[in-house]
């Protein structure tokens, strides 16, 4: 496993503490979804590539997504160092217009997972996830 890079002041490369684990909040898009299917596209690719690159650099990455299919397992191991966790927040079939109403529930679900397996850094992708991240900042 590669040694994680070190982050210094304001995220610059340098000494300071190493980042061993990152939680990526991606409430509305899963890196597991094939681009071009339904509403999936560039954001799915971005989250997958970012997470894969971090994992390959030796960082343990957990991507938290809202469960949008009842048949999905709670956790999916994508590759060494990268897993996707499906969070129950609203009905799986909820349409994207109702997702803002599910942010609180999503944040609570992530908080439960983080209470057991806390991360070093949390990254929120897109405004829905950013709001969940803001809530988590006050909880964790």
C-alpha positions as CSV (number, residue, x, y, z in Angstrom):
1,X,0.0,0.0,0.0
2,X,1.4,3.4,-0.9
3,X,2.1,6.0,1.8
4,X,-0.6,8.7,1.9
5,X,0.6,12.2,1.0
6,X,0.9,14.7,3.7
7,X,-1.2,17.9,3.8
8,X,0.2,21.0,5.3
9,X,-1.4,24.4,6.0
10,X,-4.4,25.2,3.7
11,X,-4.1,21.9,1.9
12,X,-0.6,22.5,0.5
13,X,1.7,19.6,0.2
14,X,4.2,19.5,3.2
15,X,4.5,18.0,6.6
16,X,1.6,18.0,9.1
17,X,-0.8,15.1,9.5
18,X,-1.2,12.3,7.0
19,X,-4.6,11.6,5.5
20,X,-5.4,7.9,5.9
21,X,-9.1,7.9,5.1
22,X,-11.5,10.1,3.2
23,X,-15.3,10.1,3.2
24,X,-16.8,11.3,-0.1
25,X,-20.4,12.5,0.2
26,X,-22.3,11.9,-3.1
27,X,-25.9,11.9,-2.1
28,X,-27.3,12.1,-5.6
29,X,-24.9,10.2,-7.8
30,X,-23.1,6.8,-7.4
31,X,-19.8,5.9,-8.8
32,X,-21.2,2.4,-9.4
33,X,-23.8,3.6,-11.9
34,X,-22.9,3.3,-15.6
35,X,-22.7,6.7,-17.3
36,X,-25.5,7.2,-19.8
37,X,-28.0,5.2,-17.9
38,X,-30.9,7.3,-16.6
39,X,-29.6,10.6,-15.2
40,X,-26.1,9.3,-14.7
41,X,-23.2,11.0,-16.5
42,X,-20.2,13.1,-15.9
43,X,-20.6,13.4,-12.1
44,X,-20.6,9.6,-11.7
45,X,-17.3,9.5,-13.7
46,X,-15.8,12.3,-11.6
47,X,-16.7,10.7,-8.3
48,X,-15.4,7.3,-9.4
49,X,-12.1,8.7,-10.8
50,X,-11.5,10.9,-7.8
51,X,-12.1,8.0,-5.4
52,X,-10.1,5.5,-7.4
53,X,-7.2,7.9,-7.6
54,X,-7.2,8.4,-3.9
55,X,-7.5,4.7,-3.2
56,X,-4.6,3.9,-5.5
57,X,-2.5,6.5,-3.6
58,X,-3.1,4.6,-0.4
59,X,-6.0,6.5,1.1
60,X,-9.0,4.5,2.3
61,X,-12.0,6.0,0.6
62,X,-15.7,5.5,1.5
63,X,-18.2,7.0,-0.9
64,X,-21.6,7.6,0.8
65,X,-24.5,7.6,-1.7
66,X,-28.3,7.5,-1.2
67,X,-29.8,4.1,-1.8
68,X,-31.8,4.4,-5.0
69,X,-32.5,0.7,-5.4
70,X,-33.9,-1.7,-2.8
71,X,-31.7,-4.5,-4.1
72,X,-28.4,-2.8,-3.5
73,X,-26.2,-4.1,-0.6
74,X,-25.3,-1.8,2.2
75,X,-21.6,-1.9,1.2
76,X,-19.9,-2.6,-2.1
77,X,-16.1,-3.1,-2.2
78,X,-15.1,-1.5,-5.5
79,X,-11.3,-2.2,-5.3
80,X,-8.7,-2.2,-2.5
81,X,-9.1,0.9,-0.5
82,X,-12.5,2.0,-2.1
83,X,-15.9,1.1,-0.9
84,X,-19.4,2.5,-1.6
85,X,-21.9,2.6,1.3
86,X,-25.6,3.0,0.5
87,X,-27.5,5.2,2.9
88,X,-31.3,4.8,3.4
89,X,-32.8,8.3,3.0
90,X,-36.3,8.4,1.7
91,X,-37.8,5.8,-0.6
92,X,-35.3,4.4,-3.1
93,X,-37.5,5.5,-6.0
94,X,-37.6,9.2,-4.9
95,X,-37.2,11.5,-7.8
96,X,-34.5,14.1,-7.9
97,X,-36.8,17.0,-7.2
98,X,-37.5,15.6,-3.7
99,X,-33.8,15.0,-2.8
100,X,-33.5,18.3,-0.9
101,X,-36.1,17.1,1.5
102,X,-34.0,14.0,2.2
103,X,-30.7,15.8,3.1
104,X,-31.3,15.6,6.9
105,X,-32.0,11.8,6.7
106,X,-28.9,11.2,4.5
107,X,-26.7,13.2,6.9
108,X,-28.0,11.2,9.9
109,X,-27.3,7.9,8.1
110,X,-23.8,9.0,7.3
111,X,-23.3,10.1,10.9
112,X,-24.2,6.6,12.1
113,X,-21.5,5.1,9.9
114,X,-19.0,7.7,10.8
115,X,-19.5,7.1,14.5
116,X,-18.2,3.6,14.0
117,X,-15.6,4.3,11.3
118,X,-14.6,8.0,11.4
119,X,-12.6,9.5,8.5
120,X,-9.7,11.9,8.6
121,X,-11.3,14.1,5.8
122,X,-14.8,14.5,4.4
123,X,-15.3,15.8,0.9
124,X,-18.8,16.8,-0.2
125,X,-19.6,16.7,-3.9
126,X,-22.4,18.9,-5.3
127,X,-24.7,21.2,-3.3
128,X,-26.9,18.5,-1.9
129,X,-24.0,16.7,-0.4
130,X,-22.4,20.0,0.8
131,X,-25.5,20.7,2.9
132,X,-25.3,17.2,4.4
133,X,-21.6,17.9,5.0
134,X,-22.4,21.1,6.8
135,X,-24.8,19.3,9.0
136,X,-22.3,16.5,9.7
137,X,-19.7,19.2,10.7
138,X,-22.1,20.1,13.6
139,X,-22.8,16.5,14.5
140,X,-19.3,14.8,14.3
